[in-house]
Amino acid sequence: MPAPLLVSARPRYTKAMMKIVAIAGLSLVVIILGIQIVSFVRQTHQLNAAYASAKAALTKAQTEEANLKAEQQYLANPLNLEKEIRARFNYVNPGEKMIIITPTGTSSVSATSAAVSD
């Protein structure tokens, strides 16, 4: 008597079923790669914005540094330093008198002193 054929309990996959599984796997890989690409693009935009902001801050700081160096060089001259101190702080040397000139019509004190002088 011939030996009975053993039927396995596992179902055999057909070629069509294997194609479906392969397509599903590839689709999953494409979706994961797409998510990674979108994440990478977002991160790139954020880094570009941060770089532009840092570059603008650097340019502003360099301009400020150049202005401060120019001012330092200007104030290194004693005559310029004295002129700035006199202008900013109303400094006068001993024996000098300070005269502050205001436009006419803006101060009631100047109008009153003009009337008293007449």
C-alpha positions in Angstrom: 0.0 0.0 0.0 1.3 3.4 -0.9 2.2 5.8 1.9 -0.5 8.4 2.7 0.3 12.0 1.7 0.7 14.2 4.7 -1.1 17.4 4.5 0.6 20.2 6.4 -1.5 22.3 8.8 0.2 25.5 7.4 -1.6 27.0 4.5 0.6 27.4 1.5 1.0 30.9 0.2 0.3 31.4 -3.4 2.3 33.8 -5.6 -0.5 36.3 -5.5 -0.5 36.3 -1.7 3.3 36.8 -1.7 3.0 39.7 -4.0 0.4 41.4 -1.8 2.7 40.9 1.3 5.7 42.3 -0.7 3.7 45.3 -1.8 2.4 45.9 1.7 6.0 45.7 3.1 7.3 48.1 0.4 4.4 50.5 1.1 5.2 50.5 4.8 8.9 51.3 4.0 7.9 54.1 1.6 5.5 55.6 4.3 8.2 55.4 6.9 10.7 57.1 4.6 8.2 59.7 3.7 7.7 60.6 7.3 11.4 60.8 7.9 11.8 63.1 4.8 9.0 65.4 6.0 10.6 65.5 9.5 14.0 66.3 7.9 12.6 69.1 5.8 10.9 70.7 8.8 14.0 70.5 10.8 16.0 72.0 7.9 13.6 75.0 7.8 13.8 75.5 11.5 17.6 75.4 11.4 17.7 77.8 8.5 15.5 80.2 10.4 17.7 79.9 13.5 20.8 80.5 11.3 19.3 83.6 9.7 18.4 85.0 13.2 21.9 84.3 14.5 23.4 85.8 11.4 21.3 89.0 11.8 22.3 89.2 15.5 25.9 88.8 14.5 25.7 91.6 11.9 24.0 93.9 14.4 26.7 93.1 17.0 29.5 93.7 14.5 27.9 97.1 13.5 27.6 98.0 17.2 31.2 97.0 17.8 32.4 99.1 14.8 30.4 102.1 16.1 31.8 101.7 19.6 35.4 101.4 18.3 34.9 104.6 16.2 33.5 106.4 19.3 36.4 105.1 21.4 38.9 106.4 18.8 37.0 109.8 18.7 37.0 110.1 22.5 40.7 109.2 22.7 41.5 112.8 21.6 41.4 115.0 24.8 39.7 117.9 22.9 36.9 115.7 21.7 36.5 114.2 25.2 36.2 117.6 26.8 33.7 118.7 24.1 31.5 115.6 24.8 31.7 116.0 28.6 30.7 119.7 28.3 27.8 118.8 25.9 26.4 115.8 27.9 26.9 116.9 31.5 26.9 120.7 31.2 30.5 120.8 32.6 32.2 124.2 33.0 35.7 124.9 34.1 36.1 127.0 37.2 35.5 130.7 36.5 33.4 130.0 33.4 29.7 130.8 33.2 27.2 128.6 31.4 24.7 130.2 29.1 21.8 128.2 28.0 20.0 129.6 24.9 16.4 128.5 24.3 14.2 129.3 21.3 11.9 132.3 21.9 8.3 131.7 22.9 9.0 128.3 24.6 9.9 129.5 28.0 8.0 131.9 30.2 11.2 132.8 32.1 12.8 134.4 29.0 9.6 136.4 28.2 9.5 137.6 31.9 13.1 138.5 32.0 12.7 140.5 28.7 9.8 142.4 30.2 11.7 143.2 33.4 14.7 144.5 31.4 12.6 147.0 29.4 
